[in-house]
Amino acid sequence: MRLLIINGPNLNNIGKREPNFYGNISFKEYFNKNLTSIPGFELSSIHTHKESEIVNILHESDNNYDGIILNAGAYTHTSVAIRDAITAISVPVVLVHISNVYAREIFRNKNLIAPVCKGIITGFGLQSYKIAILSFLD
């Protein structure tokens, strides 16, 4: 099964940024150690800080992957464009957050993207990505 992981703004700083929320290991290190060896999955990942690039990646991914795992970062709370891009494609999208956004600042409780996703996984640290991958087994 081919899956694409899309990471949005500031997720390149995981491992350094707010370790109390995001941990001490980088996404790249976690990806290489823990995700690439999951049997039955061919994984790719991409990172961008730009909302328009996330929209383009979503559009280009349609029919090229069996699923998408999206950590839109702060765009989760603000981006109608990303929401609309998800509704325009047929590939299922699982939304991921490393921290429990509902236990943080109140503005993070607003989630524009979750209603158009297959599901949402939040608060399990970097393991949220593994849970998202395994959700595609059914």
A tleap script that builds the chain and sets N, CA, C and O, in Angstrom:
source leaprc.protein.ff14SB
mol = sequence {
  NMET ARG LEU LEU ILE ILE ASN GLY PRO ASN
  LEU ASN ASN ILE GLY LYS ARG GLU PRO ASN
  PHE TYR GLY ASN ILE SER PHE LYS GLU TYR
  PHE ASN LYS ASN LEU THR SER ILE PRO GLY
  PHE GLU LEU SER SER ILE HIE THR HIE LYS
  GLU SER GLU ILE VAL ASN ILE LEU HIE GLU
  SER ASP ASN ASN TYR ASP GLY ILE ILE LEU
  ASN ALA GLY ALA TYR THR HIE THR SER VAL
  ALA ILE ARG ASP ALA ILE THR ALA ILE SER
  VAL PRO VAL VAL LEU VAL HIE ILE SER ASN
  VAL TYR ALA ARG GLU ILE PHE ARG ASN LYS
  ASN LEU ILE ALA PRO VAL CYS LYS GLY ILE
  ILE THR GLY PHE GLY LEU GLN SER TYR LYS
  ILE ALA ILE LEU SER PHE LEU CASP
}
set mol.1.N position { 0.840 -1.167 0.000 }
set mol.1.CA position { 0.000 0.000 0.000 }
set mol.1.C position { 0.892 1.239 0.000 }
set mol.1.O position { 1.808 1.360 0.813 }
set mol.2.N position { 0.613 2.144 -0.913 }
set mol.2.CA position { 1.412 3.371 -1.050 }
set mol.2.C position { 0.761 4.512 -0.273 }
set mol.2.O position { -0.383 4.884 -0.534 }
set mol.3.N position { 1.510 5.061 0.686 }
set mol.3.CA position { 1.023 6.179 1.482 }
set mol.3.C position { 1.986 7.351 1.381 }
set mol.3.O position { 3.201 7.169 1.298 }
set mol.4.N position { 1.428 8.552 1.389 }
set mol.4.CA position { 2.216 9.778 1.406 }
set mol.4.C position { 1.954 10.503 2.711 }
set mol.4.O position { 0.805 10.710 3.099 }
set mol.5.N position { 3.027 10.886 3.384 }
set mol.5.CA position { 2.932 11.704 4.587 }
set mol.5.C position { 3.300 13.128 4.194 }
set mol.5.O position { 4.380 13.382 3.663 }
set mol.6.N position { 2.382 14.051 4.465 }
set mol.6.CA position { 2.618 15.472 4.202 }
set mol.6.C position { 2.713 16.185 5.540 }
set mol.6.O position { 1.771 16.156 6.332 }
set mol.7.N position { 3.846 16.823 5.792 }
set mol.7.CA position { 4.032 17.618 6.997 }
set mol.7.C position { 4.062 19.092 6.642 }
set mol.7.O position { 4.755 19.512 5.715 }
set mol.8.N position { 3.301 19.865 7.392 }
set mol.8.CA position { 3.185 21.291 7.150 }
set mol.8.C position { 4.159 22.127 7.961 }
set mol.8.O position { 5.202 21.635 8.392 }
set mol.9.N position { 3.817 23.395 8.167 }
set mol.9.CA position { 4.740 24.371 8.724 }
set mol.9.C position { 5.272 24.010 10.108 }
set mol.9.O position { 4.549 23.507 10.969 }
set mol.10.N position { 6.539 24.281 10.286 }
set mol.10.CA position { 7.274 24.151 11.540 }
set mol.10.C position { 7.527 22.716 11.983 }
set mol.10.O position { 8.134 22.495 13.031 }
set mol.11.N position { 7.078 21.750 11.214 }
set mol.11.CA position { 7.289 20.362 11.611 }
set mol.11.C position { 8.699 19.881 11.305 }
set mol.11.O position { 9.087 18.790 11.721 }
set mol.12.N position { 9.453 20.675 10.592 }
set mol.12.CA position { 10.872 20.362 10.386 }
set mol.12.C position { 11.673 20.592 11.666 }
set mol.12.O position { 12.822 20.160 11.759 }
set mol.13.N position { 11.086 21.260 12.644 }
set mol.13.CA position { 11.776 21.540 13.904 }
set mol.13.C position { 11.439 20.555 15.016 }
set mol.13.O position { 11.855 20.742 16.159 }
set mol.14.N position { 10.692 19.514 14.689 }
set mol.14.CA position { 10.369 18.505 15.695 }
set mol.14.C position { 11.680 17.915 16.202 }
set mol.14.O position { 12.595 17.631 15.429 }
set mol.15.N position { 11.748 17.740 17.509 }
set mol.15.CA position { 12.980 17.275 18.139 }
set mol.15.C position { 13.719 18.417 18.806 }
set mol.15.O position { 14.508 18.201 19.725 }
set mol.16.N position { 13.464 19.637 18.345 }
set mol.16.CA position { 14.050 20.847 18.938 }
set mol.16.C position { 12.962 21.753 19.511 }
set mol.16.O position { 13.131 22.349 20.575 }
set mol.17.N position { 11.867 21.845 18.804 }
set mol.17.CA position { 10.776 22.761 19.159 }
set mol.17.C position { 9.909 22.179 20.264 }
set mol.17.O position { 9.416 21.058 20.138 }
set mol.18.N position { 9.721 22.916 21.332 }
set mol.18.CA position { 8.823 22.545 22.421 }
set mol.18.C position { 8.819 21.042 22.704 }
set mol.18.O position { 7.810 20.374 22.476 }
set mol.19.N position { 9.927 20.507 23.196 }
set mol.19.CA position { 10.007 19.056 23.416 }
set mol.19.C position { 8.945 18.517 24.371 }
set mol.19.O position { 8.626 17.329 24.328 }
set mol.20.N position { 8.396 19.370 25.228 }
set mol.20.CA position { 7.326 18.913 26.125 }
set mol.20.C position { 6.072 18.534 25.341 }
set mol.20.O position { 5.284 17.716 25.815 }
set mol.21.N position { 5.867 19.108 24.155 }
set mol.21.CA position { 4.741 18.749 23.298 }
set mol.21.C position { 5.130 17.755 22.211 }
set mol.21.O position { 4.358 16.854 21.883 }
set mol.22.N position { 6.336 17.921 21.648 }
set mol.22.CA position { 6.700 17.203 20.430 }
set mol.22.C position { 7.807 16.160 20.595 }
set mol.22.O position { 8.102 15.427 19.651 }
set mol.23.N position { 8.415 16.082 21.759 }
set mol.23.CA position { 9.457 15.093 21.992 }
set mol.23.C position { 10.831 15.571 21.556 }
set mol.23.O position { 10.992 16.708 21.110 }
set mol.24.N position { 11.820 14.695 21.687 }
set mol.24.CA position { 13.223 15.048 21.445 }
set mol.24.C position { 13.815 14.427 20.185 }
set mol.24.O position { 15.017 14.548 19.947 }
set mol.25.N position { 13.014 13.781 19.395 }
set mol.25.CA position { 13.498 13.111 18.197 }
set mol.25.C position { 12.886 13.796 16.966 }
set mol.25.O position { 11.720 14.189 16.991 }
set mol.26.N position { 13.651 13.935 15.920 }
set mol.26.CA position { 13.149 14.576 14.706 }
set mol.26.C position { 12.207 13.638 13.965 }
set mol.26.O position { 12.262 12.421 14.137 }
set mol.27.N position { 11.343 14.218 13.140 }
set mol.27.CA position { 10.451 13.384 12.333 }
set mol.27.C position { 11.267 12.474 11.423 }
set mol.27.O position { 10.969 11.286 11.300 }
set mol.28.N position { 12.291 13.027 10.790 }
set mol.28.CA position { 13.109 12.242 9.857 }
set mol.28.C position { 13.717 11.026 10.557 }
set mol.28.O position { 13.708 9.924 10.008 }
set mol.29.N position { 14.243 11.225 11.761 }
set mol.29.CA position { 14.824 10.116 12.516 }
set mol.29.C position { 13.747 9.089 12.875 }
set mol.29.O position { 13.968 7.885 12.740 }
set mol.30.N position { 12.591 9.558 13.327 }
set mol.30.CA position { 11.499 8.648 13.663 }
set mol.30.C position { 11.038 7.884 12.417 }
set mol.30.O position { 10.837 6.671 12.465 }
set mol.31.N position { 10.874 8.593 11.318 }
set mol.31.CA position { 10.450 7.988 10.058 }
set mol.31.C position { 11.393 6.854 9.663 }
set mol.31.O position { 10.948 5.747 9.359 }
set mol.32.N position { 12.687 7.131 9.668 }
set mol.32.CA position { 13.679 6.131 9.245 }
set mol.32.C position { 13.768 4.946 10.199 }
set mol.32.O position { 13.972 3.817 9.752 }
set mol.33.N position { 13.620 5.175 11.504 }
set mol.33.CA position { 13.754 4.100 12.496 }
set mol.33.C position { 12.481 3.287 12.684 }
set mol.33.O position { 12.544 2.083 12.932 }
set mol.34.N position { 11.330 3.934 12.567 }
set mol.34.CA position { 10.098 3.293 13.014 }
set mol.34.C position { 9.020 3.095 11.950 }
set mol.34.O position { 8.126 2.268 12.128 }
set mol.35.N position { 9.089 3.823 10.873 }
set mol.35.CA position { 7.986 3.743 9.920 }
set mol.35.C position { 8.335 2.983 8.650 }
set mol.35.O position { 7.485 2.280 8.105 }
set mol.36.N position { 9.542 3.106 8.178 }
set mol.36.CA position { 9.905 2.502 6.891 }
set mol.36.C position { 9.912 0.972 6.932 }
set mol.36.O position { 9.911 0.323 5.886 }
set mol.37.N position { 9.920 0.408 8.114 }
set mol.37.CA position { 9.971 -1.051 8.214 }
set mol.37.C position { 8.602 -1.696 8.455 }
set mol.37.O position { 8.527 -2.903 8.686 }
set mol.38.N position { 7.531 -0.918 8.404 }
set mol.38.CA position { 6.207 -1.499 8.604 }
set mol.38.C position { 5.851 -2.322 7.364 }
set mol.38.O position { 5.769 -1.775 6.264 }
set mol.39.N position { 5.641 -3.624 7.529 }
set mol.39.CA position { 5.391 -4.478 6.365 }
set mol.39.C position { 4.114 -4.095 5.620 }
set mol.39.O position { 3.101 -3.745 6.225 }
set mol.40.N position { 4.188 -4.170 4.308 }
set mol.40.CA position { 3.019 -3.933 3.477 }
set mol.40.C position { 2.800 -2.487 3.068 }
set mol.40.O position { 1.829 -2.173 2.379 }
set mol.41.N position { 3.700 -1.604 3.493 }
set mol.41.CA position { 3.528 -0.188 3.174 }
set mol.41.C position { 4.761 0.365 2.474 }
set mol.41.O position { 5.895 0.093 2.867 }
set mol.42.N position { 4.518 1.132 1.448 }
set mol.42.CA position { 5.555 1.904 0.780 }
set mol.42.C position { 5.276 3.362 1.131 }
set mol.42.O position { 4.278 3.935 0.693 }
set mol.43.N position { 6.171 3.958 1.928 }
set mol.43.CA position { 5.925 5.293 2.460 }
set mol.43.C position { 6.823 6.332 1.812 }
set mol.43.O position { 7.999 6.089 1.544 }
set mol.44.N position { 6.241 7.491 1.570 }
set mol.44.CA position { 6.980 8.668 1.139 }
set mol.44.C position { 6.586 9.800 2.065 }
set mol.44.O position { 5.479 9.810 2.604 }
set mol.45.N position { 7.484 10.752 2.253 }
set mol.45.CA position { 7.126 11.917 3.058 }
set mol.45.C position { 7.655 13.179 2.404 }
set mol.45.O position { 8.662 13.174 1.696 }
set mol.46.N position { 6.943 14.247 2.665 }
set mol.46.CA position { 7.303 15.550 2.122 }
set mol.46.C position { 6.963 16.602 3.168 }
set mol.46.O position { 6.006 16.458 3.928 }
set mol.47.N position { 7.759 17.655 3.191 }
set mol.47.CA position { 7.529 18.753 4.123 }
set mol.47.C position { 7.488 20.068 3.364 }
set mol.47.O position { 8.258 20.279 2.427 }
set mol.48.N position { 6.592 20.941 3.770 }
set mol.48.CA position { 6.555 22.299 3.236 }
set mol.48.C position { 5.955 23.228 4.272 }
set mol.48.O position { 5.106 22.840 5.076 }
set mol.49.N position { 6.418 24.455 4.230 }
set mol.49.CA position { 5.829 25.494 5.084 }
set mol.49.C position { 4.681 26.200 4.374 }
set mol.49.O position { 3.959 26.977 4.998 }
set mol.50.N position { 4.501 25.942 3.081 }
set mol.50.CA position { 3.588 26.731 2.260 }
set mol.50.C position { 2.236 26.049 2.066 }
set mol.50.O position { 2.156 24.900 1.631 }
set mol.51.N position { 1.198 26.772 2.392 }
set mol.51.CA position { -0.159 26.274 2.243 }
set mol.51.C position { -0.460 25.892 0.790 }
set mol.51.O position { -1.050 24.843 0.532 }
set mol.52.N position { -0.056 26.736 -0.146 }
set mol.52.CA position { -0.339 26.457 -1.560 }
set mol.52.C position { 0.361 25.185 -2.029 }
set mol.52.O position { -0.165 24.472 -2.884 }
set mol.53.N position { 1.530 24.895 -1.488 }
set mol.53.CA position { 2.218 23.653 -1.861 }
set mol.53.C position { 1.475 22.438 -1.325 }
set mol.53.O position { 1.408 21.410 -1.999 }
set mol.54.N position { 0.919 22.540 -0.125 }
set mol.54.CA position { 0.128 21.428 0.413 }
set mol.54.C position { -1.068 21.172 -0.504 }
set mol.54.O position { -1.384 20.021 -0.805 }
set mol.55.N position { -1.729 22.233 -0.947 }
set mol.55.CA position { -2.856 22.090 -1.866 }
set mol.55.C position { -2.400 21.402 -3.155 }
set mol.55.O position { -3.050 20.468 -3.622 }
set mol.56.N position { -1.292 21.859 -3.725 }
set mol.56.CA position { -0.776 21.251 -4.955 }
set mol.56.C position { -0.412 19.786 -4.750 }
set mol.56.O position { -0.724 18.948 -5.596 }
set mol.57.N position { 0.235 19.472 -3.651 }
set mol.57.CA position { 0.629 18.086 -3.360 }
set mol.57.C position { -0.616 17.203 -3.233 }
set mol.57.O position { -0.640 16.086 -3.751 }
set mol.58.N position { -1.630 17.694 -2.556 }
set mol.58.CA position { -2.872 16.927 -2.431 }
set mol.58.C position { -3.470 16.654 -3.808 }
set mol.58.O position { -3.843 15.519 -4.106 }
set mol.59.N position { -3.563 17.673 -4.639 }
set mol.59.CA position { -4.130 17.485 -5.982 }
set mol.59.C position { -3.311 16.491 -6.802 }
set mol.59.O position { -3.871 15.621 -7.469 }
set mol.60.N position { -1.993 16.620 -6.750 }
set mol.60.CA position { -1.113 15.745 -7.524 }
set mol.60.C position { -1.104 14.311 -6.997 }
set mol.60.O position { -0.758 13.384 -7.729 }
set mol.61.N position { -1.479 14.128 -5.750 }
set mol.61.CA position { -1.455 12.803 -5.129 }
set mol.61.C position { -2.667 11.963 -5.481 }
set mol.61.O position { -2.641 10.740 -5.340 }
set mol.62.N position { -3.718 12.604 -5.932 }
set mol.62.CA position { -4.949 11.880 -6.227 }
set mol.62.C position { -4.681 10.771 -7.242 }
set mol.62.O position { -4.100 11.006 -8.302 }
set mol.63.N position { -5.112 9.569 -6.899 }
set mol.63.CA position { -4.939 8.367 -7.731 }
set mol.63.C position { -3.486 7.893 -7.846 }
set mol.63.O position { -3.217 6.939 -8.575 }
set mol.64.N position { -2.560 8.524 -7.158 }
set mol.64.CA position { -1.166 8.072 -7.147 }
set mol.64.C position { -0.786 7.396 -5.832 }
set mol.64.O position { 0.281 6.790 -5.731 }
set mol.65.N position { -1.645 7.494 -4.835 }
set mol.65.CA position { -1.415 6.888 -3.522 }
set mol.65.C position { -2.701 6.217 -3.066 }
set mol.65.O position { -3.793 6.545 -3.532 }
set mol.66.N position { -2.552 5.276 -2.151 }
set mol.66.CA position { -3.714 4.635 -1.554 }
set mol.66.C position { -4.251 5.425 -0.376 }
set mol.66.O position { -5.396 5.239 0.036 }
set mol.67.N position { -3.423 6.305 0.163 }
set mol.67.CA position { -3.828 7.130 1.285 }
set mol.67.C position { -2.820 8.222 1.554 }
set mol.67.O position { -1.662 8.149 1.144 }
set mol.68.N position { -3.290 9.231 2.249 }
set mol.68.CA position { -2.446 10.358 2.637 }
set mol.68.C position { -2.577 10.559 4.134 }
set mol.68.O position { -3.673 10.511 4.694 }
set mol.69.N position { -1.441 10.784 4.767 }
set mol.69.CA position { -1.404 11.168 6.170 }
set mol.69.C position { -0.944 12.621 6.180 }
set mol.69.O position { 0.136 12.945 5.685 }
set mol.70.N position { -1.767 13.485 6.744 }
set mol.70.CA position { -1.505 14.915 6.714 }
set mol.70.C position { -1.367 15.466 8.113 }
set mol.70.O position { -2.271 15.333 8.938 }
set mol.71.N position { -0.228 16.087 8.378 }
set mol.71.CA position { -0.075 16.912 9.572 }
set mol.71.C position { 0.053 18.335 9.045 }
set mol.71.O position { 1.137 18.780 8.666 }
set mol.72.N position { -1.068 19.033 9.030 }
set mol.72.CA position { -1.113 20.377 8.465 }
set mol.72.C position { -0.611 21.438 9.435 }
set mol.72.O position { -0.587 22.623 9.103 }
set mol.73.N position { -0.207 21.019 10.634 }
set mol.73.CA position { 0.270 21.992 11.616 }
set mol.73.C position { -0.799 23.043 11.865 }
set mol.73.O position { -1.986 22.732 11.957 }
set mol.74.N position { -0.367 24.278 11.971 }
set mol.74.CA position { -1.277 25.384 12.266 }
set mol.74.C position { -2.328 25.606 11.188 }
set mol.74.O position { -3.369 26.203 11.461 }
set mol.75.N position { -2.079 25.140 9.971 }
set mol.75.CA position { -3.086 25.292 8.915 }
set mol.75.C position { -4.367 24.522 9.230 }
set mol.75.O position { -5.419 24.816 8.663 }
set mol.76.N position { -4.287 23.557 10.112 }
set mol.76.CA position { -5.472 22.814 10.530 }
set mol.76.C position { -6.553 23.761 11.026 }
set mol.76.O position { -7.743 23.518 10.825 }
set mol.77.N position { -6.139 24.829 11.668 }
set mol.77.CA position { -7.073 25.735 12.335 }
set mol.77.C position { -7.499 26.903 11.453 }
set mol.77.O position { -8.349 27.701 11.847 }
set mol.78.N position { -6.908 27.007 10.257 }
set mol.78.CA position { -7.147 28.213 9.453 }
set mol.78.C position { -7.420 27.973 7.972 }
set mol.78.O position { -7.929 28.874 7.305 }
set mol.79.N position { -7.110 26.817 7.439 }
set mol.79.CA position { -7.058 26.670 5.986 }
set mol.79.C position { -8.303 26.058 5.349 }
set mol.79.O position { -8.509 24.845 5.382 }
set mol.80.N position { -9.112 26.916 4.777 }
set mol.80.CA position { -10.222 26.464 3.962 }
set mol.80.C position { -9.680 25.879 2.664 }
set mol.80.O position { -10.269 24.950 2.112 }
set mol.81.N position { -8.568 26.410 2.174 }
set mol.81.CA position { -7.974 25.931 0.917 }
set mol.81.C position { -7.553 24.463 1.030 }
set mol.81.O position { -7.809 23.681 0.115 }
set mol.82.N position { -6.919 24.085 2.121 }
set mol.82.CA position { -6.511 22.686 2.306 }
set mol.82.C position { -7.752 21.807 2.470 }
set mol.82.O position { -7.819 20.712 1.913 }
set mol.83.N position { -8.717 22.282 3.224 }
set mol.83.CA position { -9.976 21.539 3.372 }
set mol.83.C position { -10.603 21.271 2.006 }
set mol.83.O position { -11.001 20.145 1.709 }
set mol.84.N position { -10.689 22.320 1.172 }
set mol.84.CA position { -11.290 22.179 -0.155 }
set mol.84.C position { -10.484 21.237 -1.044 }
set mol.84.O position { -11.056 20.500 -1.848 }
set mol.85.N position { -9.167 21.258 -0.906 }
set mol.85.CA position { -8.316 20.351 -1.695 }
set mol.85.C position { -8.591 18.897 -1.322 }
set mol.85.O position { -8.605 18.025 -2.191 }
set mol.86.N position { -8.807 18.637 -0.054 }
set mol.86.CA position { -9.112 17.269 0.390 }
set mol.86.C position { -10.448 16.814 -0.188 }
set mol.86.O position { -10.586 15.657 -0.585 }
set mol.87.N position { -11.428 17.704 -0.239 }
set mol.87.CA position { -12.728 17.311 -0.776 }
set mol.87.C position { -12.692 17.108 -2.293 }
set mol.87.O position { -13.587 16.485 -2.864 }
set mol.88.N position { -11.653 17.638 -2.936 }
set mol.88.CA position { -11.544 17.540 -4.399 }
set mol.88.C position { -10.833 16.279 -4.869 }
set mol.88.O position { -10.756 16.031 -6.072 }
set mol.89.N position { -10.308 15.471 -3.936 }
set mol.89.CA position { -9.573 14.265 -4.311 }
set mol.89.C position { -10.311 13.028 -3.811 }
set mol.89.O position { -11.151 13.106 -2.916 }
set mol.90.N position { -9.980 11.891 -4.406 }
set mol.90.CA position { -10.658 10.655 -4.009 }
set mol.90.C position { -9.860 9.834 -3.005 }
set mol.90.O position { -10.417 8.949 -2.356 }
set mol.91.N position { -8.581 10.108 -2.867 }
set mol.91.CA position { -7.749 9.340 -1.941 }
set mol.91.C position { -8.080 9.750 -0.497 }
set mol.91.O position { -8.207 10.940 -0.207 }
set mol.92.N position { -8.220 8.771 0.406 }
set mol.92.CA position { -8.544 9.116 1.786 }
set mol.92.C position { -7.373 9.785 2.503 }
set mol.92.O position { -6.208 9.459 2.275 }
set mol.93.N position { -7.723 10.735 3.380 }
set mol.93.CA position { -6.732 11.491 4.144 }
set mol.93.C position { -6.996 11.277 5.632 }
set mol.93.O position { -8.125 11.417 6.102 }
set mol.94.N position { -5.928 10.932 6.369 }
set mol.94.CA position { -5.992 10.855 7.826 }
set mol.94.C position { -5.187 12.036 8.360 }
set mol.94.O position { -4.024 12.224 8.004 }
set mol.95.N position { -5.824 12.823 9.215 }
set mol.95.CA position { -5.190 13.988 9.810 }
set mol.95.C position { -4.477 13.571 11.091 }
set mol.95.O position { -5.028 12.841 11.915 }
set mol.96.N position { -3.250 14.042 11.243 }
set mol.96.CA position { -2.423 13.679 12.397 }
set mol.96.C position { -1.948 14.944 13.102 }
set mol.96.O position { -1.610 15.943 12.468 }
set mol.97.N position { -1.931 14.874 14.422 }
set mol.97.CA position { -1.259 15.883 15.249 }
set mol.97.C position { -0.423 15.144 16.289 }
set mol.97.O position { -0.880 14.183 16.908 }
set mol.98.N position { 0.775 15.598 16.462 }
set mol.98.CA position { 1.694 14.979 17.419 }
set mol.98.C position { 1.229 15.247 18.843 }
set mol.98.O position { 1.187 14.336 19.670 }
set mol.99.N position { 0.882 16.495 19.126 }
set mol.99.CA position { 0.414 16.850 20.470 }
set mol.99.C position { -1.109 16.746 20.519 }
set mol.99.O position { -1.772 16.687 19.484 }
set mol.100.N position { -1.648 16.726 21.726 }
set mol.100.CA position { -3.095 16.747 21.889 }
set mol.100.C position { -3.531 18.206 21.784 }
set mol.100.O position { -3.487 18.952 22.762 }
set mol.101.N position { -3.947 18.595 20.595 }
set mol.101.CA position { -4.286 19.997 20.350 }
set mol.101.C position { -5.440 20.463 21.232 }
set mol.101.O position { -5.567 21.660 21.490 }
set mol.102.N position { -6.278 19.547 21.697 }
set mol.102.CA position { -7.428 19.918 22.521 }
set mol.102.C position { -7.047 20.162 23.982 }
set mol.102.O position { -7.873 20.621 24.771 }
set mol.103.N position { -5.816 19.859 24.336 }
set mol.103.CA position { -5.313 20.121 25.688 }
set mol.103.C position { -4.393 21.340 25.696 }
set mol.103.O position { -3.734 21.623 26.697 }
set mol.104.N position { -4.353 22.050 24.589 }
set mol.104.CA position { -3.470 23.213 24.451 }
set mol.104.C position { -4.291 24.500 24.369 }
set mol.104.O position { -5.394 24.565 24.913 }
set mol.105.N position { -3.775 25.497 23.710 }
set mol.105.CA position { -4.452 26.785 23.612 }
set mol.105.C position { -5.827 26.605 22.959 }
set mol.105.O position { -6.007 25.744 22.099 }
set mol.106.N position { -6.778 27.416 23.373 }
set mol.106.CA position { -8.160 27.269 22.920 }
set mol.106.C position { -8.300 27.441 21.406 }
set mol.106.O position { -9.175 26.824 20.797 }
set mol.107.N position { -7.450 28.271 20.789 }
set mol.107.CA position { -7.579 28.466 19.341 }
set mol.107.C position { -7.279 27.188 18.573 }
set mol.107.O position { -7.692 27.049 17.422 }
set mol.108.N position { -6.564 26.247 19.194 }
set mol.108.CA position { -6.262 24.986 18.518 }
set mol.108.C position { -7.456 24.023 18.502 }
set mol.108.O position { -7.411 22.997 17.824 }
set mol.109.N position { -8.514 24.346 19.236 }
set mol.109.CA position { -9.707 23.500 19.233 }
set mol.109.C position { -10.497 23.613 17.936 }
set mol.109.O position { -11.287 22.726 17.613 }
set mol.110.N position { -10.291 24.689 17.194 }
set mol.110.CA position { -10.973 24.873 15.911 }
set mol.110.C position { -10.232 24.054 14.861 }
set mol.110.O position { -9.043 24.264 14.621 }
set mol.111.N position { -10.940 23.124 14.241 }
set mol.111.CA position { -10.316 22.237 13.263 }
set mol.111.C position { -11.147 22.268 11.984 }
set mol.111.O position { -12.218 21.665 11.913 }
set mol.112.N position { -10.651 22.964 10.995 }
set mol.112.CA position { -11.370 23.089 9.728 }
set mol.112.C position { -11.232 21.860 8.838 }
set mol.112.O position { -12.068 21.624 7.966 }
set mol.113.N position { -10.176 21.076 9.057 }
set mol.113.CA position { -9.839 19.988 8.146 }
set mol.113.C position { -10.443 18.643 8.556 }
set mol.113.O position { -10.826 17.853 7.693 }
set mol.114.N position { -10.531 18.377 9.843 }
set mol.114.CA position { -10.974 17.061 10.329 }
set mol.114.C position { -12.308 16.592 9.745 }
set mol.114.O position { -12.426 15.407 9.431 }
set mol.115.N position { -13.310 17.444 9.583 }
set mol.115.CA position { -14.593 16.944 9.079 }
set mol.115.C position { -14.546 16.336 7.680 }
set mol.115.O position { -15.455 15.590 7.316 }
set mol.116.N position { -13.523 16.630 6.889 }
set mol.116.CA position { -13.441 16.076 5.532 }
set mol.116.C position { -12.386 14.974 5.425 }
set mol.116.O position { -12.053 14.535 4.324 }
set mol.117.N position { -11.869 14.536 6.553 }
set mol.117.CA position { -10.866 13.467 6.579 }
set mol.117.C position { -11.498 12.142 6.978 }
set mol.117.O position { -12.574 12.097 7.573 }
set mol.118.N position { -10.801 11.065 6.633 }
set mol.118.CA position { -11.222 9.717 7.034 }
set mol.118.C position { -11.241 9.618 8.555 }
set mol.118.O position { -12.125 8.991 9.138 }
set mol.119.N position { -10.252 10.247 9.190 }
set mol.119.CA position { -10.149 10.228 10.645 }
set mol.119.C position { -9.084 11.195 11.107 }
set mol.119.O position { -8.381 11.808 10.304 }
set mol.120.N position { -8.978 11.318 12.418 }
set mol.120.CA position { -7.972 12.192 13.020 }
set mol.120.C position { -7.318 11.472 14.187 }
set mol.120.O position { -7.989 10.816 14.984 }
set mol.121.N position { -6.006 11.602 14.276 }
set mol.121.CA position { -5.239 11.017 15.375 }
set mol.121.C position { -4.442 12.152 15.997 }
set mol.121.O position { -3.692 12.842 15.306 }
set mol.122.N position { -4.601 12.344 17.286 }
set mol.122.CA position { -3.960 13.467 17.946 }
set mol.122.C position { -3.495 13.078 19.340 }
set mol.122.O position { -4.206 12.405 20.086 }
set mol.123.N position { -2.291 13.514 19.673 }
set mol.123.CA position { -1.833 13.406 21.046 }
set mol.123.C position { -0.967 12.217 21.398 }
set mol.123.O position { -0.657 12.028 22.574 }
set mol.124.N position { -0.566 11.413 20.444 }
set mol.124.CA position { 0.244 10.233 20.741 }
set mol.124.C position { 1.706 10.420 20.355 }
set mol.124.O position { 2.420 9.445 20.118 }
set mol.125.N position { 2.147 11.666 20.293 }
set mol.125.CA position { 3.531 11.938 19.924 }
set mol.125.C position { 3.769 11.498 18.488 }
set mol.125.O position { 2.838 11.418 17.687 }
set mol.126.N position { 5.011 11.219 18.179 }
set mol.126.CA position { 5.329 10.785 16.823 }
set mol.126.C position { 4.676 9.452 16.474 }
set mol.126.O position { 4.526 9.120 15.298 }
set mol.127.N position { 4.289 8.691 17.488 }
set mol.127.CA position { 3.594 7.428 17.236 }
set mol.127.C position { 2.237 7.661 16.557 }
set mol.127.O position { 1.642 6.723 16.026 }
set mol.128.N position { 1.752 8.898 16.573 }
set mol.128.CA position { 0.511 9.216 15.866 }
set mol.128.C position { 0.615 8.840 14.391 }
set mol.128.O position { -0.369 8.419 13.783 }
set mol.129.N position { 1.812 8.994 13.816 }
set mol.129.CA position { 2.005 8.627 12.409 }
set mol.129.C position { 1.851 7.121 12.205 }
set mol.129.O position { 1.238 6.687 11.229 }
set mol.130.N position { 2.396 6.333 13.108 }
set mol.130.CA position { 2.291 4.874 12.986 }
set mol.130.C position { 0.836 4.432 13.121 }
set mol.130.O position { 0.375 3.558 12.386 }
set mol.131.N position { 0.126 5.031 14.053 }
set mol.131.CA position { -1.300 4.717 14.231 }
set mol.131.C position { -2.061 5.059 12.945 }
set mol.131.O position { -2.926 4.303 12.504 }
set mol.132.N position { -1.728 6.204 12.353 }
set mol.132.CA position { -2.382 6.611 11.103 }
set mol.132.C position { -2.093 5.609 9.989 }
set mol.132.O position { -2.994 5.243 9.235 }
set mol.133.N position { -0.860 5.170 9.884 }
set mol.133.CA position { -0.490 4.184 8.859 }
set mol.133.C position { -1.306 2.910 9.049 }
set mol.133.O position { -1.880 2.382 8.096 }
set mol.134.N position { -1.352 2.429 10.269 }
set mol.134.CA position { -2.068 1.189 10.542 }
set mol.134.C position { -3.575 1.327 10.315 }
set mol.134.O position { -4.256 0.327 10.084 }
set mol.135.N position { -4.097 2.538 10.376 }
set mol.135.CA position { -5.533 2.739 10.130 }
set mol.135.C position { -5.921 2.419 8.693 }
set mol.135.O position { -7.103 2.236 8.401 }
set mol.136.N position { -4.952 2.347 7.799 }
set mol.136.CA position { -5.230 2.020 6.409 }
set mol.136.C position { -5.302 0.513 6.162 }
set mol.136.O position { -5.546 0.092 5.032 }
set mol.137.N position { -5.098 -0.298 7.180 }
set mol.137.CA position { -5.133 -1.747 6.994 }
set mol.137.C position { -6.535 -2.277 6.705 }
set mol.137.O position { -6.670 -3.323 6.069 }
set mol.138.N position { -7.558 -1.598 7.144 }
set mol.138.CA position { -8.922 -2.141 6.960 }
set mol.138.C position { -9.464 -1.958 5.584 }
set mol.138.O position { -10.591 -2.368 5.305 }
savepdb mol mol.pdb
quit
